[in-house]
Amino acid sequence: MLAYPHERFSSGIALTPEMVHDYALAIGDTNPVHHDPDFAATTRYGRLIASGAHTAALLFALTASHFSAKGSVAGLEFRVRYRRPIFADETIQLEWLVRRVTPNARLGGHIVELRGRIKGEDGKTAMGATGRVLVTERL
């Protein structure tokens, strides 16, 4: 089996303002709270923050990296809930837990249901997520 119930996997990432700026520009997010420290200082956040798309993509990518080391993986669906900002100079912890693994003969693999989160440097959850991926053997 390529995935197991209760399996956990995680990764730490040290964000930088340059990384946050570059990602936001690459996806067309020109919100100055991701680019301009002077502007960000005047907002409720007080400093630069990473875009929600960026942090969600980091969490989703961890599933691809983890399961592709064992087989083939395709994302089916993800849902996120933002709880607090993730700062552009913060080291974050990405975490996933496999909740259920269900064989699916029609798709030729297993549907893996996941619960994940991103924790900030303060140890608190900044973003929660659920997801489903298809994991199959490689041909």
CYANA upper distance limits for C-alpha pairs under 8 A (distance plus 0.5 A):
  2 LEU  CA     67 PHE  CA      7.98
  2 LEU  CA     70 LYS  CA      6.63
  2 LEU  CA     71 GLY  CA      7.35
  2 LEU  CA    135 VAL  CA      7.48
  2 LEU  CA    136 THR  CA      8.03
  2 LEU  CA    137 GLU  CA      8.23
  3 ALA  CA      7 GLU  CA      7.81
  3 ALA  CA     67 PHE  CA      8.23
  3 ALA  CA     98 VAL  CA      8.14
  3 ALA  CA    101 VAL  CA      7.32
  3 ALA  CA    112 VAL  CA      7.67
  3 ALA  CA    135 VAL  CA      8.22
  4 TYR  CA     98 VAL  CA      7.21
  4 TYR  CA    100 ARG  CA      8.13
  4 TYR  CA    101 VAL  CA      7.07
  5 PRO  CA     98 VAL  CA      5.66
  5 PRO  CA     99 ARG  CA      5.93
  5 PRO  CA    100 ARG  CA      5.73
  5 PRO  CA    101 VAL  CA      6.67
  6 HIS  CA     97 LEU  CA      6.56
  6 HIS  CA     98 VAL  CA      5.65
  6 HIS  CA     99 ARG  CA      6.43
  6 HIS  CA    100 ARG  CA      8.33
  7 GLU  CA     97 LEU  CA      6.30
  7 GLU  CA     98 VAL  CA      5.73
  8 ARG  CA     95 GLU  CA      7.83
  8 ARG  CA     96 TRP  CA      6.19
  8 ARG  CA     97 LEU  CA      5.09
  8 ARG  CA     98 VAL  CA      6.93
  9 PHE  CA     66 HIS  CA      8.04
  9 PHE  CA     95 GLU  CA      6.45
  9 PHE  CA     96 TRP  CA      6.00
  9 PHE  CA     97 LEU  CA      7.30
 10 SER  CA     62 LEU  CA      8.12
 10 SER  CA     93 GLN  CA      7.53
 10 SER  CA     94 LEU  CA      5.80
 10 SER  CA     95 GLU  CA      4.80
 10 SER  CA     96 TRP  CA      6.76
 11 SER  CA     62 LEU  CA      8.08
 11 SER  CA     93 GLN  CA      6.36
 11 SER  CA     94 LEU  CA      5.70
 11 SER  CA     95 GLU  CA      7.24
 12 GLY  CA     91 THR  CA      7.45
 12 GLY  CA     92 ILE  CA      6.19
 12 GLY  CA     93 GLN  CA      4.95
 12 GLY  CA     94 LEU  CA      6.57
 13 ILE  CA     91 THR  CA      6.05
 13 ILE  CA     92 ILE  CA      5.89
 13 ILE  CA     93 GLN  CA      6.98
 13 ILE  CA     94 LEU  CA      8.27
 14 ALA  CA     89 ASP  CA      7.78
 14 ALA  CA     90 GLU  CA      6.56
 14 ALA  CA     91 THR  CA      4.54
 14 ALA  CA     92 ILE  CA      6.83
 15 LEU  CA     19 MET  CA      6.96
 15 LEU  CA     20 VAL  CA      7.55
 15 LEU  CA     87 PHE  CA      8.46
 15 LEU  CA     88 ALA  CA      6.23
 15 LEU  CA     89 ASP  CA      5.80
 15 LEU  CA     90 GLU  CA      5.97
 15 LEU  CA     91 THR  CA      6.33
 15 LEU  CA     92 ILE  CA      8.05
 16 THR  CA     20 VAL  CA      6.79
 16 THR  CA     88 ALA  CA      5.93
 16 THR  CA     89 ASP  CA      5.29
 16 THR  CA     90 GLU  CA      7.76
 17 PRO  CA     21 HIS  CA      6.49
 17 PRO  CA     34 HIS  CA      8.46
 17 PRO  CA     35 HIS  CA      8.30
 17 PRO  CA     48 LEU  CA      7.75
 17 PRO  CA     88 ALA  CA      5.37
 17 PRO  CA     89 ASP  CA      6.42
 18 GLU  CA     22 ASP  CA      6.51
 19 MET  CA     23 TYR  CA      6.65
 19 MET  CA     88 ALA  CA      8.46
 20 VAL  CA     24 ALA  CA      6.66
 20 VAL  CA     34 HIS  CA      7.00
 20 VAL  CA     35 HIS  CA      8.28
 20 VAL  CA     49 ILE  CA      8.16
 20 VAL  CA     50 ALA  CA      5.93
 20 VAL  CA     51 SER  CA      7.85
 20 VAL  CA     54 HIS  CA      8.13
 20 VAL  CA     88 ALA  CA      6.45
 21 HIS  CA     25 LEU  CA      6.69
 21 HIS  CA     34 HIS  CA      6.34
 21 HIS  CA     35 HIS  CA      5.81
 22 ASP  CA     26 ALA  CA      6.56
 23 TYR  CA     27 ILE  CA      6.94
 23 TYR  CA     54 HIS  CA      7.19
 24 ALA  CA     28 GLY  CA      6.67
 24 ALA  CA     29 ASP  CA      5.34
 24 ALA  CA     30 THR  CA      7.30
 24 ALA  CA     34 HIS  CA      7.39
 24 ALA  CA     50 ALA  CA      8.49
 24 ALA  CA     51 SER  CA      7.12
 24 ALA  CA     54 HIS  CA      7.82
 25 LEU  CA     29 ASP  CA      6.15
 25 LEU  CA     30 THR  CA      6.95
 29 ASP  CA     51 SER  CA      8.47
 30 THR  CA     34 HIS  CA      8.06
 30 THR  CA     35 HIS  CA      8.09
 31 ASN  CA     35 HIS  CA      7.70
 32 PRO  CA     36 ASP  CA      5.63
 32 PRO  CA     39 PHE  CA      6.98
 32 PRO  CA     40 ALA  CA      7.46
 33 VAL  CA     37 PRO  CA      7.75
 33 VAL  CA     39 PHE  CA      6.92
 33 VAL  CA     40 ALA  CA      5.20
 33 VAL  CA     43 THR  CA      8.33
 33 VAL  CA     47 ARG  CA      8.07
 33 VAL  CA     48 LEU  CA      5.96
 33 VAL  CA     49 ILE  CA      6.73
 34 HIS  CA     40 ALA  CA      8.07
 34 HIS  CA     48 LEU  CA      5.92
 34 HIS  CA     49 ILE  CA      5.98
 34 HIS  CA     50 ALA  CA      6.45
 34 HIS  CA     51 SER  CA      7.17
 34 HIS  CA     88 ALA  CA      8.16
 35 HIS  CA     48 LEU  CA      7.48
 36 ASP  CA     40 ALA  CA      6.60
 36 ASP  CA     48 LEU  CA      7.65
 37 PRO  CA     41 ALA  CA      6.57
 37 PRO  CA     47 ARG  CA      6.61
 37 PRO  CA     48 LEU  CA      6.25
 38 ASP  CA     42 THR  CA      7.45
 39 PHE  CA     43 THR  CA      7.51
 40 ALA  CA     45 TYR  CA      7.36
 40 ALA  CA     46 GLY  CA      6.21
 40 ALA  CA     47 ARG  CA      5.23
 40 ALA  CA     48 LEU  CA      5.79
 40 ALA  CA     49 ILE  CA      8.40
 41 ALA  CA     45 TYR  CA      7.65
 41 ALA  CA     46 GLY  CA      4.64
 41 ALA  CA     47 ARG  CA      5.32
 41 ALA  CA     48 LEU  CA      8.00
 42 THR  CA     46 GLY  CA      6.59
 43 THR  CA     47 ARG  CA      8.07
 45 TYR  CA     49 ILE  CA      7.99
 45 TYR  CA     85 PRO  CA      7.93
 47 ARG  CA     87 PHE  CA      7.73
 48 LEU  CA     87 PHE  CA      6.46
 48 LEU  CA     88 ALA  CA      5.91
 48 LEU  CA     89 ASP  CA      8.40
 49 ILE  CA     85 PRO  CA      6.89
 49 ILE  CA     86 ILE  CA      6.12
 49 ILE  CA     87 PHE  CA      4.64
 49 ILE  CA     88 ALA  CA      5.24
 50 ALA  CA     54 HIS  CA      7.03
 50 ALA  CA     55 THR  CA      7.32
 50 ALA  CA     85 PRO  CA      7.99
 50 ALA  CA     86 ILE  CA      6.23
 50 ALA  CA     87 PHE  CA      6.28
 50 ALA  CA     88 ALA  CA      5.71
 51 SER  CA     55 THR  CA      7.05
 52 GLY  CA     56 ALA  CA      6.52
 52 GLY  CA     82 TYR  CA      8.24
 53 ALA  CA     57 ALA  CA      6.47
 54 HIS  CA     58 LEU  CA      6.83
 55 THR  CA     59 LEU  CA      6.95
 55 THR  CA     86 ILE  CA      8.32
 56 ALA  CA     60 PHE  CA      6.67
 56 ALA  CA     80 VAL  CA      7.88
 57 ALA  CA     61 ALA  CA      6.39
 58 LEU  CA     62 LEU  CA      6.96
 58 LEU  CA     94 LEU  CA      8.39
 59 LEU  CA     63 THR  CA      7.71
 59 LEU  CA     94 LEU  CA      6.50
 59 LEU  CA     95 GLU  CA      8.20
 59 LEU  CA    116 GLY  CA      8.34
 59 LEU  CA    117 ARG  CA      8.12
 59 LEU  CA    118 ILE  CA      7.85
 60 PHE  CA     64 ALA  CA      7.43
 60 PHE  CA     78 PHE  CA      8.36
 61 ALA  CA     65 SER  CA      6.70
 62 LEU  CA     66 HIS  CA      6.47
 62 LEU  CA     94 LEU  CA      8.21
 63 THR  CA     67 PHE  CA      6.55
 63 THR  CA     96 TRP  CA      8.34
 64 ALA  CA     68 SER  CA      6.22
 64 ALA  CA     73 VAL  CA      6.78
 64 ALA  CA     74 ALA  CA      8.05
 64 ALA  CA     75 GLY  CA      8.28
 65 SER  CA     69 ALA  CA      6.96
 66 HIS  CA     70 LYS  CA      8.00
 67 PHE  CA     71 GLY  CA      6.68
 67 PHE  CA     72 SER  CA      7.34
 67 PHE  CA     73 VAL  CA      6.56
 67 PHE  CA    135 VAL  CA      7.47
 68 SER  CA     72 SER  CA      5.59
 68 SER  CA     73 VAL  CA      6.26
 70 LYS  CA    137 GLU  CA      8.37
 71 GLY  CA    135 VAL  CA      7.13
 71 GLY  CA    136 THR  CA      6.26
 71 GLY  CA    137 GLU  CA      5.36
 71 GLY  CA    138 ARG  CA      5.69
 72 SER  CA    135 VAL  CA      6.14
 72 SER  CA    136 THR  CA      5.64
 72 SER  CA    137 GLU  CA      6.50
 72 SER  CA    138 ARG  CA      6.10
 73 VAL  CA    133 VAL  CA      7.17
 73 VAL  CA    134 LEU  CA      6.04
 73 VAL  CA    135 VAL  CA      5.06
 73 VAL  CA    136 THR  CA      6.92
 74 ALA  CA    133 VAL  CA      6.13
 74 ALA  CA    134 LEU  CA      5.67
 74 ALA  CA    135 VAL  CA      7.20
 75 GLY  CA    132 ARG  CA      7.03
 75 GLY  CA    133 VAL  CA      4.92
 75 GLY  CA    134 LEU  CA      6.86
 76 LEU  CA    131 GLY  CA      8.02
 76 LEU  CA    132 ARG  CA      5.90
 76 LEU  CA    133 VAL  CA      5.51
 76 LEU  CA    134 LEU  CA      7.22
 77 GLU  CA    131 GLY  CA      5.93
 77 GLU  CA    132 ARG  CA      5.81
 77 GLU  CA    133 VAL  CA      7.49
 78 PHE  CA    129 ALA  CA      7.46
 78 PHE  CA    130 THR  CA      6.20
 78 PHE  CA    131 GLY  CA      4.62
 78 PHE  CA    132 ARG  CA      7.01
 79 ARG  CA    129 ALA  CA      5.98
 79 ARG  CA    130 THR  CA      5.85
 79 ARG  CA    131 GLY  CA      6.76
 80 VAL  CA    127 MET  CA      7.32
 80 VAL  CA    128 GLY  CA      6.16
 80 VAL  CA    129 ALA  CA      4.79
 80 VAL  CA    130 THR  CA      7.14
 81 ARG  CA    127 MET  CA      6.12
 81 ARG  CA    128 GLY  CA      5.66
 81 ARG  CA    129 ALA  CA      6.74
 82 TYR  CA    126 ALA  CA      6.81
 82 TYR  CA    127 MET  CA      5.08
 82 TYR  CA    128 GLY  CA      7.12
 83 ARG  CA    125 THR  CA      7.50
 83 ARG  CA    126 ALA  CA      5.48
 83 ARG  CA    127 MET  CA      5.92
 83 ARG  CA    128 GLY  CA      7.99
 84 ARG  CA    125 THR  CA      8.29
 84 ARG  CA    126 ALA  CA      5.32
 84 ARG  CA    127 MET  CA      7.53
 85 PRO  CA    126 ALA  CA      6.98
 86 ILE  CA     90 GLU  CA      7.45
 86 ILE  CA    120 GLY  CA      7.40
 86 ILE  CA    126 ALA  CA      7.12
 90 GLU  CA    120 GLY  CA      7.56
 90 GLU  CA    121 GLU  CA      7.08
 91 THR  CA    120 GLY  CA      7.17
 91 THR  CA    121 GLU  CA      6.41
 92 ILE  CA    118 ILE  CA      7.02
 92 ILE  CA    119 LYS  CA      6.18
 92 ILE  CA    120 GLY  CA      5.33
 92 ILE  CA    121 GLU  CA      6.59
 93 GLN  CA    118 ILE  CA      6.03
 93 GLN  CA    119 LYS  CA      5.59
 93 GLN  CA    120 GLY  CA      7.06
 93 GLN  CA    121 GLU  CA      8.48
 94 LEU  CA    116 GLY  CA      8.07
 94 LEU  CA    117 ARG  CA      6.58
 94 LEU  CA    118 ILE  CA      5.18
 94 LEU  CA    119 LYS  CA      7.16
 95 GLU  CA    116 GLY  CA      5.87
 95 GLU  CA    117 ARG  CA      5.92
 95 GLU  CA    118 ILE  CA      6.83
 96 TRP  CA    114 LEU  CA      7.00
 96 TRP  CA    115 ARG  CA      6.20
 96 TRP  CA    116 GLY  CA      4.64
 96 TRP  CA    117 ARG  CA      7.16
 97 LEU  CA    114 LEU  CA      6.09
 97 LEU  CA    115 ARG  CA      5.78
 97 LEU  CA    116 GLY  CA      6.62
 98 VAL  CA    112 VAL  CA      7.30
 98 VAL  CA    113 GLU  CA      6.49
 98 VAL  CA    114 LEU  CA      5.14
 98 VAL  CA    115 ARG  CA      7.12
 99 ARG  CA    112 VAL  CA      8.05
 99 ARG  CA    113 GLU  CA      5.96
 99 ARG  CA    114 LEU  CA      5.84
 99 ARG  CA    115 ARG  CA      7.22
100 ARG  CA    112 VAL  CA      6.38
100 ARG  CA    113 GLU  CA      5.62
100 ARG  CA    114 LEU  CA      7.74
101 VAL  CA    110 HIS  CA      6.72
101 VAL  CA    111 ILE  CA      6.22
101 VAL  CA    112 VAL  CA      5.11
101 VAL  CA    113 GLU  CA      6.89
102 THR  CA    110 HIS  CA      5.82
102 THR  CA    111 ILE  CA      5.65
102 THR  CA    112 VAL  CA      7.05
103 PRO  CA    109 GLY  CA      6.50
103 PRO  CA    110 HIS  CA      4.80
103 PRO  CA    111 ILE  CA      6.79
104 ASN  CA    108 GLY  CA      6.52
104 ASN  CA    109 GLY  CA      6.00
104 ASN  CA    110 HIS  CA      5.88
104 ASN  CA    111 ILE  CA      7.08
105 ALA  CA    109 GLY  CA      6.91
108 GLY  CA    136 THR  CA      7.01
109 GLY  CA    134 LEU  CA      7.01
109 GLY  CA    135 VAL  CA      6.11
109 GLY  CA    136 THR  CA      4.86
109 GLY  CA    137 GLU  CA      7.60
110 HIS  CA    134 LEU  CA      6.15
110 HIS  CA    135 VAL  CA      5.82
110 HIS  CA    136 THR  CA      6.95
111 ILE  CA    132 ARG  CA      7.06
111 ILE  CA    133 VAL  CA      6.27
111 ILE  CA    134 LEU  CA      5.21
111 ILE  CA    135 VAL  CA      7.01
112 VAL  CA    132 ARG  CA      5.97
112 VAL  CA    133 VAL  CA      5.79
112 VAL  CA    134 LEU  CA      6.69
112 VAL  CA    135 VAL  CA      7.57
113 GLU  CA    130 THR  CA      8.04
113 GLU  CA    131 GLY  CA      6.37
113 GLU  CA    132 ARG  CA      5.08
113 GLU  CA    133 VAL  CA      7.31
114 LEU  CA    130 THR  CA      6.00
114 LEU  CA    131 GLY  CA      5.55
114 LEU  CA    132 ARG  CA      6.56
115 ARG  CA    128 GLY  CA      8.28
115 ARG  CA    129 ALA  CA      6.32
115 ARG  CA    130 THR  CA      4.96
115 ARG  CA    131 GLY  CA      7.00
116 GLY  CA    128 GLY  CA      6.39
116 GLY  CA    129 ALA  CA      5.38
116 GLY  CA    130 THR  CA      6.46
116 GLY  CA    131 GLY  CA      8.47
117 ARG  CA    125 THR  CA      6.97
117 ARG  CA    126 ALA  CA      7.88
117 ARG  CA    127 MET  CA      5.90
117 ARG  CA    128 GLY  CA      4.80
117 ARG  CA    129 ALA  CA      6.19
118 ILE  CA    125 THR  CA      6.26
118 ILE  CA    126 ALA  CA      6.10
118 ILE  CA    127 MET  CA      5.64
118 ILE  CA    128 GLY  CA      7.10
119 LYS  CA    123 GLY  CA      6.00
119 LYS  CA    124 LYS  CA      5.81
119 LYS  CA    125 THR  CA      4.90
119 LYS  CA    126 ALA  CA      5.97
119 LYS  CA    127 MET  CA      7.71
120 GLY  CA    124 LYS  CA      6.27
120 GLY  CA    125 THR  CA      6.97
120 GLY  CA    126 ALA  CA      6.61
